[in-house]
Amino acid sequence: MFVIGITGGTGTGKTTALETVRELGGEIIDCDEVYHGLLASDKALLAAIEAAFPGTVEDGVLLRRKLGQIVFGDEGKLLKLNGITHGFVKKEVERLLAEARRAGKTLAAVDAIALIEGGLGALCQATVAVCAPEETRVRRLMAREGVTEEYARLRIRAQKSEDWFRQHCTVTLVNDGSREEFAEKCRRCFEALPGEVQSMSMETMEKLESGVRSYSRAFPVEFTRAKMSRMYAADGRAYLDFFDGAGALNYGHNNDYIKEKILAYLADDGITHALDMFTGAKAAFFEAFDRMILQPRGLRYRLMSCGPTGTNAVEAALKLARKVTGRTGVFALTGSFHGMSLGSLAVTAGVDHREGAHVPLFFTNFVPHPNAVGFDTIDYYEWLLTDNYSGVEKPAAFIIETTQAEGGIQIAPTPWLQRLRALCDRHGILLIVDDIQVGCGRTGSFFSFERAGVVPDLVVLSKSISGYGLPMSLLLIRPELDKFYPAEHNGTFRGNQLAFVGAKAALEYREMVDLDSQVKHKEKLVSDYIEEKLLPMDDRLRHRGIGLIHGVDFEQLGDVSGAVAKECFRRGLVIERAGRNDCVLKLMPALTITEEELAEGLDIIHESMLTILGGR
C-alpha cells in the first residue's frame, strides 16, 4: 500500500491536494474528519479534555470557542491539548490504515495534520506539507470561521512553522499561486513520488553481489527507508519489523532522539575517524556508560573499543583470557553462536557455520547446554575438570550466552548461571558472557546476566550498543585482568566516533523513556498472546522467551517454520528463524515498538500459522 501523509491546514491548498490524490485513484483518510468525529462520539476524549480544561464540555458537547480562547496564545496549554487529541486521532487513523491494508488498497492518502511528529509519518511512504504565506492563511481563516484577525494570527502562529514542515516532510508544497497552478503542482508531486522509489533491478544485484548474501534471499525486496518499527520497500509497501537488524536496532530505525545527536555532531564537523586516540565523543560515552550503567550496578570494568563487529570483540576476549591464564583451551556450550571469524567460529557449535572455516578449528571443548540434556550439567563440568581420566584440560575461559538467540531462544536457568560462576571461581576459569545479541536491554535489564546476580570476568557487547545500528563493539574487562600491551589487539576502525555519539544518546534515551519497564510490560503481552492464541493451534508447538526475544518452536511439526516465516513476510512482517534446522520462529522487535504494532505483528503470525497449519 502506497501511503502519502499530507500535513498542514491551508484551506484551498489542502483541499486541492486531497482532490488531486482522489483523481489519481487514491482513497482519503482525513484526520480532520476523524478528529471531529471523535469529538462528537468519543466520550473518553471529551472526558480527557474536560479534565484538562474544566468547563469546556457541557452535556457531552465540546464548547469549541471557549476551548479556543483558553488555549490559543498559550503554548503550554496548546501543547497539552495537542497531546490529548493527537493520541486519540493517531490511534483511530492507525486502525483505518490497517483496514485499508487488509483490504489491499493500492493508495491511501492521509491528511496528517501535525501527526507526523506523533508517529504517523512512520506509516507513510512520503509525507507532504502544504503551506501558504501567513497573510494568506490569516485571511482564509477569518473568512472561513468568522474570527477576528488577532485570534486568527494567534491560531496560525500556534501551528507548525514551514521550517518544521521542511524538516519532517519529504516534500513541501507552497500554495502561493492560483488554484489551477497549485493543482498542477500537486499532480506533479504525487506522480513523481512513486517514481522516486522505483526498485533497482534484482537481476543486477544478483549479477554483481556475492553469493554469500543471505537475508536478501529471505526478504527479496528493495528497502529504501525505515522509521522505528516500520521498513519501507521501493514499491511503497510498509513492513513491520520483528527482525530488528538481528538485534542491532533495539531503539528502532532512525530513532529521532539519537539521530538528532548524531546529526548535530556531524553538523559541527566532529571528528569521524580517530582509531583509539582520545576524543571528546569517546570520553563522553565512556563517562556516561560508567555513570549510567556500571556504577548503579556496582560493576567495575575497563572498556576496550574493539573492531566494529561483535566477532572481533569475541576474538579479543579469547585472546586476553589465554594471556591472563596461560592456558589455551575454552569451554563453550552446545547450541552456541559467537561469530564467523576463526577464533569465534571455534567456539560456535553449528556444523554448517564451522564447515565454512575450511580449516580445522581447535582449542574448544563443547559441553552440554543445561536445557539440552536431562542430567546436572554443572556436576558434569566439575567431573571433567577434576577427574584425571576425563581427558580434558582445564580451560582458560568458559564462554556463554545467557540466552542463546541463534541457538533457538534457549534461556539458561538462573540457578545454573549462579552455580557456573561458582565453578569458574573454584577452578580459576574466566567467565566470558557474550551479550552481543541479548544485551542492551533485550532481556529486560541492560545486561542479560543481571537476573542471576553474577559478575562475569569479561563481557562482550556489540549490535545495539551504538544505539543506531552503527558498527561498534566493546569488551568489558575486570580491571585486574587488563593485561593487554599497547596495540596487542587493534584495528583501523576500532572506536567508531559516530557510534560513540549514538551510544551515549541511546543511554540517555533509555532512561528518559524507562525502557526496562517497557520491555517487562511488553514481555507479558507477547508471552500471553503466544500461550493463549498460538500454542493451542497444535500441542506439539513450544514457546521460549524472555524480555523481547521469543521463539515459537515448530521442531516436532517438521519443516514448517520456513513456510510460516514466508507467509508472514507476504503479509508484511519481517521475521527470521533460528535454532536447529531453523525450526524456531524468532520474535525480536525493537524494544521501542508500540503495543499496537506488537499486537499487529502477533496477529500476522497468528494468521500465517492458520494459513500454513490449516493447509496441513
Number of C-alpha atoms within 10 A of each C-alpha: 19 24 25 26 26 30 25 24 23 23 17 17 24 23 15 22 27 23 17 20 22 15 11 13 12 20 19 17 19 16 22 15 12 18 18 12 12 18 20 14 12 14 13 12 18 22 16 14 21 17 12 14 17 12 13 21 18 11 5 15 13 18 12 12 10 13 19 14 12 14 19 20 17 12 13 11 15 19 13 14 17 15 12 16 18 19 14 18 23 20 13 16 21 16 13 14 20 13 12 17 20 11 10 10 15 15 21 21 24 28 27 28 21 23 21 21 15 14 16 19 25 22 26 26 26 20 26 28 27 24 23 21 12 14 11 14 19 24 15 16 22 16 11 10 9 10 15 13 13 11 16 20 20 15 18 20 14 16 16 14 13 17 9 13 22 14 10 17 19 16 18 21 21 17 24 13 12 11 13 10 12 21 21 15 18 25 18 12 16 19 12 11 18 15 11 10 18 14 15 11 10 12 8 9 10 11 10 9 9 9 8 6 9 9 9 9 8 14 16 10 16 17 18 15 17 21 18 23 28 22 23 23 19 20 19 25 20 24 21 27 28 25 20 25 17 17 25 25 27 33 30 25 25 18 21 14 14 22 18 14 17 21 15 12 18 13 9 8 9 17 14 15 15 15 18 19 10 10 17 14 22 23 12 14 20 18 13 17 17 17 12 15 15 14 12 9 13 8 12 14 19 16 17 20 22 31 24 22 20 28 25 27 30 32 23 23 28 23 17 22 28 17 15 15 15 11 16 18 20 24 21 25 22 21 23 25 23 28 21 18 15 19 21 22 24 24 30 23 19 17 8 8 14 19 12 12 14 8 9 9 16 14 14 20 18 17 17 18 19 19 13 12 9 7 11 11 18 19 13 13 15 15 14 17 18 14 10 10 9 10 9 14 15 17 24 27 27 25 24 23 27 25 25 25 27 21 20 26 26 24 18 17 14 16 12 16 20 16 15 20 21 15 18 19 12 10 14 14 22 25 23 25 25 30 25 29 28 31 28 29 22 27 27 26 19 18 21 24 25 14 16 16 13 15 18 19 22 25 26 28 27 31 28 32 28 31 32 26 23 22 23 29 28 29 25 22 22 17 12 10 17 17 13 13 7 7 8 11 18 15 15 13 18 24 28 27 27 24 26 26 26 30 29 24 22 25 22 17 17 19 11 9 11 11 21 20 12 19 23 18 15 21 20 14 16 22 19 12 15 21 14 11 13 22 17 11 14 11 10 12 17 17 17 17 22 22 24 26 25 25 25 24 26 21 18 12 14 9 13 20 25 18 15 24 24 19 19 24 22 14 18 19 25 23 25 24 23 21 22 14 13 20 22 29 25 27 26 25 30 26 30 20 21 15 14 12 17 20 14 15 24 22 16 20 24 19 17 21 21 15 14 16 15 9 7 7
